[in-house]
Amino acid sequence: MTNTQKALELIGTFATGDTGKAASLLAEGYIQHNLAYGTGREAFVGSVSYLASAPVKTTVKNIRAFEDGDKVFLQTVYNFAGAGEQVAFDIFRIDSDGLIAEHWDNLADVAEPNPSGHTQIDGTTEIADPDRTETNRELVKNFLYDVMQGNNSAKTPDYFEGDIYIQHNTAIADGLSGLGAALAAMAEQNIQMIYDKVHQVLAQGNFVLAVSEGTFGGTPTSYYDLWRVENGKIAEHWDVMETIAEKSAWQNQNGKF
């Protein structure tokens, strides 16, 4: 199996309840960064077993899957034991033995379409421009520094093709104009969206996923942003924001990032 297939097989065990398959895919020292779950292979297998025993079947629908070196990053819709649909970004690291050794994620409830009628998951899925992976990664790194971290905000228009920008954030309309209007509305409410540190920037072809840490309205927040790049410009955006739990509530001590 490819690394992508291994990651997809693993998340599929939430629906099938196949604890044996889950165990066979995981390294014994599996490191869990979802703070609501214990760390280690047995903890993951225990979660699969628990979901299998629930009266309502868990569903897993993968939307997008990408591979970057020893990491796989996925966009998936889950419904764990009938608790309600959630959109997730998952990142899995595969070790030198071919086993899944580490996991990071962000999850958010499925919401209604945004002001432009886009959902959190629709839009382009085709991976293109494999030869531009590193160029696109560098573009997004620069965008994060200049725009999202506020170091050179005057450069914002340079990253877009005019007002062409497809937006999947649940509260923001299409276009650079839609983004500007949303930020202005937040500023009027004294809500700041701050990106303090970028932890990972993963890429395959025209898609780039960034994992960042910051605050939203003063609350510690994990930002997962997926951008599609077209002709050297940022063309489309999906994201999941998640509040970082208080440390007293953590079920492992590996940290969110």
C-alpha positions in Angstrom: 0.0 0.0 0.0 1.0 3.6 -0.5 1.2 5.9 2.5 -2.0 7.5 1.4 -3.7 4.1 1.2 -2.5 3.3 4.7 -3.9 6.5 6.1 -7.3 6.0 4.4 -7.4 2.4 5.6 -6.7 3.6 9.1 -9.5 6.2 9.3 -11.8 3.6 7.6 -11.5 1.4 10.7 -13.6 3.9 12.6 -16.5 2.8 10.4 -15.7 -0.9 10.1 -14.6 -1.5 13.7 -11.7 -3.6 12.4 -9.3 -3.4 15.4 -6.9 -5.9 13.9 -6.4 -3.8 10.8 -5.9 -0.7 12.9 -3.3 -2.4 15.1 -1.4 -3.6 12.0 -1.2 -0.1 10.5 0.1 1.6 13.7 3.5 1.9 15.3 3.5 0.8 18.9 4.7 4.2 20.0 2.0 6.0 18.0 2.0 9.7 19.0 -1.4 11.3 19.3 -1.8 15.1 19.1 -5.6 15.2 19.2 -5.8 16.3 22.9 -9.1 14.5 23.5 -7.6 11.0 23.1 -4.9 9.0 24.7 -1.6 8.4 23.0 -0.1 5.1 21.8 -1.4 2.3 19.5 -3.6 0.7 22.2 -5.5 3.9 22.8 -6.3 4.2 19.1 -7.4 0.6 18.9 -9.5 1.1 22.0 -11.3 4.0 20.2 -12.0 1.8 17.2 -13.4 -0.9 19.5 -15.6 1.7 21.4 -17.1 3.1 18.2 -17.8 -0.4 17.0 -19.9 -1.0 20.1 -21.9 2.1 19.7 -25.6 1.8 18.7 -25.2 4.2 15.8 -22.6 3.3 13.1 -19.8 5.7 12.5 -19.4 7.1 9.0 -16.2 8.2 7.3 -16.2 10.0 3.9 -12.8 11.1 2.6 -13.0 14.2 0.3 -9.3 14.9 -0.5 -6.1 13.0 0.1 -2.5 14.2 -0.4 1.0 12.9 0.2 4.2 14.9 1.1 7.3 12.9 1.9 6.6 10.8 5.0 3.3 12.6 5.7 -0.2 12.2 4.4 -2.8 14.9 4.8 -6.5 14.3 4.4 -9.8 16.3 4.4 -12.6 14.1 5.6 -16.2 14.2 6.9 -16.8 12.1 10.0 -19.9 11.3 12.0 -18.7 9.5 15.1 -21.4 7.2 16.5 -24.2 9.6 15.3 -22.8 12.6 17.2 -23.1 14.8 14.1 -21.1 15.4 11.0 -17.7 17.0 11.4 -15.2 18.3 8.8 -11.6 17.3 9.6 -8.1 17.8 8.4 -5.9 14.8 9.5 -2.1 14.6 9.1 -0.4 11.2 9.5 3.4 10.6 9.7 4.6 7.2 8.4 7.9 5.9 9.9 10.8 4.1 8.3 9.1 0.7 8.9 6.0 1.8 7.0 3.8 2.2 10.1 1.7 5.2 11.0 3.6 6.8 13.8 2.1 10.2 14.5 -1.2 12.1 14.0 -2.3 15.7 14.1 -5.8 17.1 13.3 -8.4 19.8 13.5 -12.2 19.2 13.5 -15.3 21.5 13.2 -19.0 20.8 12.9 -20.5 20.8 9.5 -22.1 24.2 8.8 -24.5 25.7 6.4 -23.1 27.1 3.1 -21.3 30.4 3.3 -22.4 33.7 1.9 -21.3 32.7 -1.6 -23.0 29.3 -1.4 -19.9 27.2 -0.9 -19.7 24.4 1.6 -16.7 23.5 3.7 -15.8 20.6 1.4 -17.0 21.3 -2.2 -14.8 22.5 -5.1 -11.8 21.2 -7.0 -10.3 17.9 -5.9 -7.9 17.2 -8.8 -4.2 17.4 -7.9 -2.3 19.2 -10.7 1.1 20.8 -11.3 3.3 18.2 -9.5 6.4 20.0 -10.7 5.3 23.2 -8.9 5.0 21.6 -5.4 8.0 23.4 -3.9 7.2 26.7 -5.7 3.6 26.6 -4.4 4.8 25.7 -0.9 7.1 28.7 -0.9 4.3 31.0 -2.1 2.1 30.0 0.8 4.9 30.4 3.3 5.4 33.9 2.0 1.7 34.6 2.1 1.5 33.4 5.7 4.4 35.7 6.7 3.2 38.7 4.8 -0.5 38.5 5.1 -1.7 36.1 7.8 1.0 37.1 10.3 0.6 40.8 9.3 4.2 41.5 8.4 3.6 43.0 5.0 -0.2 43.4 4.6 0.3 45.9 1.7 1.4 42.9 -0.4 -2.0 41.1 0.0 -3.2 41.9 -3.6 0.0 40.4 -5.0 -1.1 36.9 -4.0 -4.4 37.0 -5.9 -5.6 37.3 -9.5 -7.7 40.4 -9.0 -10.8 39.6 -7.0 -10.8 35.9 -8.1 -10.7 33.8 -4.9 -13.1 30.9 -4.1 -13.8 30.8 -0.4 -15.0 27.9 1.7 -14.7 29.5 5.1 -18.2 29.3 6.6 -18.5 33.0 7.3 -16.7 34.7 4.4 -17.8 35.4 0.8 -15.7 34.9 -2.3 -13.1 37.2 -3.5 -10.4 39.3 -1.9 -13.2 41.8 -1.4 -15.1 39.2 0.7 -12.1 38.5 2.8 -11.6 42.2 3.4 -15.2 42.8 4.3 -15.1 39.9 6.8 -11.9 41.2 8.5 -13.4 44.7 8.7 -16.6 43.3 10.3 -14.5 41.4 12.9 -12.5 44.6 13.6 -15.7 46.5 14.3 -16.5 43.8 16.9 -13.0 44.0 18.3 -12.3 40.4 17.2 -8.8 39.7 16.1 -7.7 36.7 14.1 -4.0 36.3 15.0 -1.5 33.9 13.5 1.5 33.7 15.8 3.4 30.6 14.6 3.4 28.3 11.6 4.1 24.7 12.5 3.8 22.8 9.3 3.4 23.6 5.6 2.6 20.5 3.6 2.2 20.4 -0.2 1.4 18.3 -3.2 1.2 20.0 -6.6 -1.4 22.8 -6.5 -2.6 22.1 -2.9 -0.8 23.4 0.2 -1.9 22.8 3.8 -0.6 25.1 6.6 -0.9 24.3 10.3 -0.7 27.5 12.4 -1.1 28.5 16.0 -2.6 31.8 17.3 -5.7 33.3 18.8 -9.2 34.1 17.7 -10.9 36.8 19.8 -8.2 36.2 22.4 -8.8 32.4 22.6 -5.9 30.0 21.8 -6.7 28.6 18.4 -5.3 26.0 16.0 -5.7 27.0 12.3 -5.6 24.5 9.4 -5.7 26.2 6.1 -5.8 24.4 2.7 -5.1 26.6 -0.3 -5.2 25.7 -4.0 -2.7 27.6 -6.1 -3.3 28.4 -9.8 -0.8 30.1 -12.1 1.2 31.4 -9.2 -1.8 32.9 -7.4 -3.9 31.7 -4.5 -7.2 30.7 -6.1 -9.2 28.7 -3.5 -9.3 28.2 0.3 -10.7 25.7 2.8 -10.1 25.8 6.5 -10.9 24.3 10.0 -10.4 26.4 13.1 -10.4 24.7 16.5 -10.1 26.1 20.0 -7.2 24.6 21.8 -8.4 22.9 25.0 -7.2 24.0 28.5 -4.2 21.8 29.5 -6.1 20.4 32.4 -8.5 18.7 29.9 -5.8 17.1 27.8 -5.9 13.3 27.5 -2.2 13.2 26.4 0.7 15.5 26.9 2.1 15.6 23.4 0.7 19.1 22.7 -1.6 20.2 19.8 1.3 20.8 17.4 
